[in-house]
């Protein structure tokens, strides 16, 4: 039995044309740029998600602190001690929400300014 396999010339030509099309420098550059954009988009989405997690955590801690401070205020009537605790906790949430908005806006700006892939026409082989 022979180990030599003969391939149809059309198949060989088709494989060569596909290889030339996908390995062309402009195609490699274009797909690389698309991949880079996807990585940047993912990174900015993670940054916004992290900011959202931070806001949720700060909000939980602040709500707890406000609850404890209000309970102490009601039981003691000492507004001088517990009033500032409530204000600081509310300010913390406000600052964190501003950070969240800033991070979201900056992430969107990064994506808007990221250079898009330049489409290049595929060569047509007759």
N, CA, C and O of each residue as an XYZ file, in Angstrom:
504
protein
N       0.845     -1.180      0.000
C       0.000      0.000      0.000
C       0.890      1.243      0.000
O       1.891      1.295      0.715
N       0.532      2.217     -0.783
C       1.346      3.414     -0.943
C       0.926      4.486      0.058
O      -0.262      4.664      0.328
N       1.937      5.216      0.618
C       1.667      6.317      1.552
C       1.490      7.645      0.824
O       1.222      8.662      1.463
N       1.632      7.655     -0.466
C       1.525      8.885     -1.236
C       0.053      9.151     -1.526
O      -0.674      8.287     -2.017
N      -0.361     10.375     -1.206
C      -1.742     10.787     -1.462
C      -1.704     11.910     -2.488
O      -0.937     12.863     -2.347
N      -2.512     11.800     -3.492
C      -2.586     12.834     -4.521
C      -3.801     13.702     -4.238
O      -4.914     13.207     -4.061
N      -3.560     15.025     -4.198
C      -4.658     15.962     -3.962
C      -5.015     16.673     -5.245
O      -4.168     16.930     -6.101
N      -6.269     16.977     -5.353
C      -6.777     17.724     -6.488
C      -6.133     19.111     -6.481
O      -6.019     19.739     -5.428
N      -5.722     19.577     -7.626
C      -5.062     20.883     -7.752
C      -5.980     22.021     -7.310
O      -5.498     23.029     -6.792
N      -7.289     21.881     -7.502
C      -8.233     22.919     -7.075
C      -8.262     23.042     -5.544
O      -8.380     24.144     -5.010
N      -8.155     21.920     -4.855
C      -8.136     21.938     -3.387
C      -6.870     22.634     -2.906
O      -6.920     23.475     -2.009
N      -5.755     22.290     -3.494
C      -4.489     22.917     -3.120
C      -4.553     24.418     -3.374
O      -4.124     25.209     -2.534
N      -5.082     24.813     -4.520
C      -5.202     26.237     -4.849
C      -6.144     26.943     -3.868
O      -5.868     28.070     -3.456
N      -7.242     26.299     -3.491
C      -8.193     26.894     -2.538
C      -7.539     27.114     -1.181
O      -7.719     28.164     -0.565
N      -6.784     26.130     -0.717
C      -6.099     26.260      0.566
C      -5.079     27.393      0.511
O      -4.961     28.171      1.458
N      -4.354     27.486     -0.578
C      -3.369     28.569     -0.724
C      -4.051     29.935     -0.730
O      -3.550     30.876     -0.115
N      -5.183     30.052     -1.416
C      -5.903     31.333     -1.462
C      -6.448     31.717     -0.086
O      -6.380     32.883      0.304
N      -6.982     30.756      0.640
C      -7.498     31.031      1.992
C      -6.348     31.471      2.889
O      -6.473     32.440      3.639
N      -5.236     30.759      2.809
C      -4.077     31.121      3.629
C      -3.592     32.524      3.292
O      -3.298     33.311      4.191
N      -3.506     32.839      2.014
C      -3.053     34.167      1.605
C      -4.017     35.243      2.090
O      -3.598     36.337      2.465
N      -5.304     34.928      2.079
C      -6.303     35.915      2.518
C      -6.229     36.183      4.012
O      -6.287     37.337      4.435
N      -6.102     35.136      4.814
C      -6.106     35.330      6.269
C      -4.742     35.722      6.813
O      -4.655     36.240      7.926
N      -3.683     35.489      6.062
C      -2.350     35.824      6.537
C      -1.841     37.145      5.971
O      -0.722     37.561      6.272
N      -2.654     37.801      5.159
C      -2.237     39.080      4.580
C      -2.043     40.097      5.703
O      -2.840     40.133      6.640
N      -1.008     40.916      5.625
C      -0.719     41.872      6.705
C      -1.901     42.765      7.063
O      -2.139     43.031      8.241
N      -2.650     43.235      6.051
C      -3.771     44.121      6.369
C      -4.886     43.382      7.112
O      -5.573     43.972      7.946
N      -5.065     42.098      6.814
C      -6.083     41.310      7.521
C      -5.632     41.042      8.952
O      -6.428     41.148      9.884
N      -4.367     40.697      9.129
C      -3.834     40.459     10.467
C      -3.942     41.722     11.315
O      -4.308     41.660     12.489
N      -3.622     42.866     10.715
C      -3.708     44.147     11.421
C      -5.158     44.447     11.800
O      -5.433     44.870     12.923
N      -6.077     44.230     10.870
C      -7.490     44.521     11.117
C      -8.060     43.620     12.210
O      -8.752     44.109     13.103
N      -7.790     42.339     12.162
C      -8.328     41.442     13.187
C      -7.637     41.685     14.523
O      -8.261     41.558     15.577
N      -6.356     42.032     14.487
C      -5.644     42.364     15.721
C      -6.228     43.604     16.378
O      -6.367     43.666     17.600
N      -6.570     44.593     15.555
C      -7.179     45.816     16.081
C      -8.544     45.515     16.688
O      -8.902     46.076     17.723
N      -9.296     44.641     16.055
C     -10.604     44.247     16.599
C     -10.464     43.526     17.930
O     -11.241     43.757     18.856
N      -9.477     42.658     18.020
C      -9.229     41.951     19.284
C      -8.808     42.930     20.371
O      -9.247     42.824     21.516
N      -7.953     43.887     20.004
C      -7.503     44.887     20.978
C      -8.700     45.685     21.496
O      -8.807     45.943     22.695
N      -9.597     46.075     20.590
C     -10.787     46.815     21.009
C     -11.616     45.984     21.984
O     -12.091     46.499     22.996
N     -11.789     44.705     21.680
C     -12.566     43.837     22.575
C     -11.919     43.737     23.955
O     -12.620     43.741     24.967
N     -10.596     43.646     24.006
C      -9.904     43.588     25.299
C     -10.086     44.886     26.078
O     -10.306     44.860     27.289
N      -9.995     46.017     25.386
C     -10.184     47.307     26.051
C     -11.626     47.438     26.533
O     -11.873     47.915     27.640
N     -12.571     47.017     25.709
C     -13.986     47.073     26.113
C     -14.229     46.206     27.348
O     -14.958     46.607     28.256
N     -13.629     45.040     27.382
C     -13.780     44.159     28.544
C     -13.151     44.790     29.778
O     -13.728     44.733     30.864
N     -11.983     45.386     29.625
C     -11.313     46.016     30.764
C     -12.137     47.177     31.323
O     -12.244     47.343     32.538
N     -12.716     47.974     30.428
C     -13.527     49.094     30.921
C     -14.805     48.586     31.578
O     -15.266     49.170     32.559
N     -15.379     47.515     31.056
C     -16.573     46.940     31.679
C     -16.251     46.416     33.073
O     -17.058     46.566     33.991
N     -15.095     45.812     33.241
C     -14.684     45.319     34.563
C     -14.460     46.487     35.513
O     -14.809     46.399     36.691
N     -13.882     47.583     35.019
C     -13.674     48.766     35.869
C     -15.015     49.317     36.357
O     -15.149     49.676     37.526
N     -15.999     49.385     35.469
C     -17.328     49.873     35.863
C     -17.984     48.885     36.830
O     -18.631     49.297     37.793
N     -17.821     47.604     36.581
C     -18.388     46.590     37.479
C     -17.750     46.688     38.863
O     -18.447     46.587     39.873
N     -16.442     46.882     38.917
C     -15.765     47.037     40.208
C     -16.256     48.281     40.943
O     -16.448     48.255     42.159
N     -16.457     49.367     40.201
C     -16.967     50.597     40.814
C     -18.383     50.380     41.343
O     -18.744     50.900     42.398
N     -19.169     49.622     40.617
C     -20.530     49.301     41.063
C     -20.505     48.452     42.329
O     -21.275     48.687     43.260
N     -19.617     47.468     42.355
C     -19.470     46.634     43.567
C     -19.051     47.497     44.755
O     -19.571     47.340     45.860
N     -18.113     48.406     44.522
C     -17.651     49.291     45.587
C     -18.804     50.156     46.098
O     -18.972     50.307     47.308
N     -19.589     50.717     45.197
C     -20.730     51.550     45.589
C     -21.730     50.741     46.415
O     -22.241     51.224     47.425
N     -22.004     49.521     45.988
C     -22.929     48.662     46.734
C     -22.381     48.363     48.134
O     -23.128     48.403     49.112
N     -21.097     48.066     48.232
C     -20.496     47.763     49.537
C     -20.489     48.981     50.457
O     -20.814     48.876     51.640
N     -20.119     50.132     49.909
C     -20.110     51.361     50.708
C     -21.525     51.698     51.156
O     -21.742     52.121     52.292
N     -22.479     51.509     50.266
C     -23.874     51.786     50.605
C     -24.340     50.876     51.745
O     -25.033     51.333     52.654
N     -23.974     49.620     51.706
C     -24.346     48.688     52.775
C     -23.726     49.102     54.109
O     -24.398     49.124     55.140
N     -22.433     49.430     54.071
C     -21.769     49.847     55.318
C     -22.354     51.151     55.849
O     -22.554     51.299     57.055
N     -22.626     52.091     54.958
C     -23.174     53.378     55.382
C     -24.582     53.220     55.948
O     -24.930     53.847     56.949
N     -25.378     52.392     55.311
C     -26.730     52.147     55.810
C     -26.683     51.531     57.204
O     -27.479     51.885     58.074
N     -25.756     50.619     57.409
C     -25.590     50.003     58.729
C     -25.155     51.045     59.757
O     -25.695     51.108     60.861
N     -24.170     51.861     59.378
C     -23.687     52.901     60.300
C     -24.802     53.895     60.631
O     -24.942     54.312     61.781
N     -25.586     54.271     59.636
C     -26.687     55.201     59.869
C     -27.729     54.573     60.791
O     -28.256     55.236     61.685
N     -28.021     53.302     60.571
C     -28.986     52.603     61.443
C     -28.530     52.563     62.887
O     -29.316     52.820     63.799
N     -27.263     52.243     63.098
C     -26.712     52.190     64.463
C     -26.719     53.596     65.076
O     -27.103     53.774     66.232
N     -26.294     54.582     64.297
C     -26.253     55.955     64.808
C     -27.658     56.458     65.144
O     -27.849     57.128     66.158
N     -28.630     56.140     64.308
C     -30.002     56.571     64.583
C     -30.555     55.886     65.829
O     -31.256     56.509     66.627
N     -30.240     54.610     65.992
C     -30.694     53.911     67.206
C     -30.085     54.551     68.448
O     -30.776     54.751     69.447
N     -28.797     54.874     68.388
C     -28.131     55.525     69.514
C     -28.699     56.926     69.745
O     -28.887     57.346     70.887
N     -28.968     57.635     68.670
C     -29.525     58.981     68.773
C     -30.909     58.950     69.416
O     -31.220     59.769     70.282
N     -31.719     58.018     68.993
C     -33.075     57.907     69.560
C     -33.020     57.530     71.036
O     -33.758     58.081     71.853
N     -32.138     56.586     71.371
C     -32.086     56.150     72.773
C     -31.416     57.169     73.691
O     -31.773     57.279     74.865
N     -30.454     57.908     73.162
C     -29.724     58.837     74.034
C     -30.154     60.292     73.871
O     -30.016     61.093     74.796
N     -30.675     60.628     72.698
C     -31.020     62.012     72.427
C     -29.805     62.878     72.169
O     -29.932     64.100     72.084
N     -28.624     62.276     72.040
C     -27.365     63.009     71.871
C     -27.089     63.272     70.384
O     -26.361     62.527     69.728
N     -27.682     64.337     69.884
C     -27.518     64.670     68.469
C     -26.107     65.161     68.155
O     -25.650     65.041     67.019
N     -25.412     65.714     69.157
C     -24.041     66.219     68.958
C     -23.094     65.071     68.608
O     -22.184     65.238     67.797
N     -23.307     63.932     69.209
C     -22.433     62.782     68.961
C     -22.848     62.012     67.723
O     -22.002     61.666     66.899
N     -24.145     61.736     67.576
C     -24.607     60.812     66.535
C     -25.026     61.498     65.236
O     -25.042     60.855     64.186
N     -25.360     62.769     65.282
C     -25.711     63.502     64.052
C     -24.576     63.517     63.038
O     -24.811     63.247     61.860
N     -23.338     63.829     63.462
C     -22.214     63.824     62.515
C     -21.936     62.438     61.909
O     -21.470     62.338     60.774
N     -22.220     61.381     62.664
C     -22.011     60.023     62.134
C     -22.925     59.793     60.933
O     -22.509     59.236     59.917
N     -24.182     60.231     61.069
C     -25.138     60.088     59.973
C     -24.671     60.907     58.765
O     -24.727     60.427     57.633
N     -24.217     62.120     58.998
C     -23.768     62.982     57.898
C     -22.544     62.408     57.184
O     -22.465     62.435     55.956
N     -21.597     61.892     57.957
C     -20.393     61.303     57.348
C     -20.766     60.078     56.505
O     -20.254     59.900     55.400
N     -21.656     59.239     57.031
C     -22.070     58.042     56.287
C     -22.783     58.427     54.996
O     -22.543     57.816     53.955
N     -23.646     59.419     55.047
C     -24.336     59.880     53.839
C     -23.340     60.491     52.840
O     -23.456     60.282     51.633
N     -22.375     61.235     53.351
C     -21.354     61.828     52.487
C     -20.498     60.770     51.810
O     -20.087     60.933     50.661
N     -20.236     59.700     52.519
C     -19.447     58.608     51.957
C     -20.159     57.996     50.752
O     -19.529     57.728     49.729
N     -21.445     57.778     50.866
C     -22.217     57.224     49.747
C     -22.245     58.223     48.586
O     -22.104     57.836     47.426
N     -22.426     59.485     48.899
C     -22.459     60.517     47.858
C     -21.117     60.559     47.103
O     -21.100     60.609     45.873
N     -20.012     60.538     47.831
C     -18.687     60.550     47.198
C     -18.458     59.303     46.349
O     -17.892     59.372     45.259
N     -18.900     58.183     46.860
C     -18.727     56.931     46.123
C     -19.573     56.939     44.842
O     -19.136     56.439     43.805
N     -20.776     57.505     44.918
C     -21.631     57.599     43.727
C     -20.988     58.520     42.686
O     -21.062     58.252     41.487
N     -20.360     59.599     43.143
C     -19.649     60.491     42.223
C     -18.464     59.772     41.574
O     -18.202     59.949     40.384
N     -17.753     58.965     42.357
C     -16.646     58.165     41.807
C     -17.165     57.194     40.758
O     -16.559     57.025     39.700
N     -18.294     56.556     41.060
C     -18.896     55.606     40.120
C     -19.233     56.305     38.799
O     -18.950     55.780     37.722
N     -19.828     57.474     38.891
C     -20.168     58.218     37.678
C     -18.910     58.615     36.911
O     -18.875     58.507     35.685
N     -17.892     59.067     37.611
C     -16.641     59.470     36.970
C     -15.983     58.274     36.272
O     -15.513     58.393     35.140
N     -15.953     57.146     36.939
C     -15.347     55.944     36.343
C     -16.133     55.520     35.108
O     -15.544     55.174     34.084
N     -17.452     55.547     35.201
C     -18.288     55.185     34.047
C     -18.060     56.114     32.866
O     -17.939     55.666     31.726
N     -18.002     57.413     33.145
C     -17.759     58.378     32.072
C     -16.384     58.198     31.449
O     -16.237     58.282     30.229
N     -15.382     57.952     32.276
C     -14.029     57.758     31.748
C     -13.919     56.467     30.948
O     -13.221     56.421     29.935
N     -14.601     55.422     31.394
C     -14.595     54.164     30.645
C     -15.236     54.363     29.273
O     -14.730     53.872     28.264
N     -16.347     55.085     29.249
C     -17.007     55.360     27.971
C     -16.105     56.194     27.063
O     -16.055     55.968     25.854
N     -15.402     57.144     27.639
C     -14.491     57.994     26.866
C     -13.342     57.175     26.270
O     -12.950     57.389     25.123
N     -12.814     56.251     27.045
C     -11.744     55.384     26.537
C     -12.237     54.622     25.316
O     -11.534     54.540     24.309
N     -13.431     54.068     25.399
C     -13.952     53.305     24.262
C     -14.242     54.199     23.060
O     -13.982     53.817     21.919
N     -14.779     55.386     23.319
C     -15.052     56.310     22.209
C     -13.771     56.707     21.478
O     -13.778     56.883     20.259
N     -12.692     56.847     22.211
C     -11.433     57.307     21.618
C     -10.526     56.186     21.133
O      -9.473     56.452     20.555
N     -10.917     54.948     21.358
C     -10.070     53.840     20.925
C     -10.101     53.766     19.399
O     -11.175     53.805     18.798
N      -8.933     53.661     18.775
C      -8.924     53.656     17.308
C      -9.590     52.396     16.757
O      -9.216     51.278     17.109
N     -10.570     52.593     15.895
C     -11.248     51.425     15.318
C     -10.374     50.759     14.257
O      -9.443     51.362     13.723
N     -10.695     49.521     13.971
C      -9.981     48.812     12.906
C     -10.342     49.443     11.569
O     -11.497     49.789     11.323
N      -9.369     49.583     10.737
C      -9.613     50.127      9.404
C      -9.900     48.953      8.473
O      -9.047     48.091      8.259
N     -11.093     48.935      7.933
C     -11.463     47.859      7.019
C     -10.670     47.988      5.733
O     -10.550     49.065      5.150
N     -10.139     46.867      5.316
C      -9.415     46.873      4.048
C     -10.107     45.885      3.111
O     -10.500     44.802      3.542
N     -10.257     46.237      1.856
C     -10.953     45.332      0.943
C     -10.144     44.062      0.737
O      -8.917     44.088      0.643
N     -10.864     42.956      0.668
C     -10.201     41.680      0.406
C      -9.857     41.593     -1.080
O     -10.647     41.983     -1.940
N      -8.671     41.077     -1.363
C      -8.308     40.937     -2.784
C      -9.163     39.873     -3.437
O      -9.483     38.853     -2.828
N      -9.523     40.117     -4.664
C     -10.332     39.149     -5.419
C      -9.419     38.479     -6.417
O      -8.793     39.134     -7.250
N      -9.351     37.158     -6.321
C      -8.546     36.380     -7.271
C      -9.461     35.755     -8.297
O     -10.345     34.968     -7.958
N      -9.251     36.100     -9.535
C     -10.085     35.538    -10.604
C      -9.531     34.253    -11.118
O     -10.110     33.648    -12.019
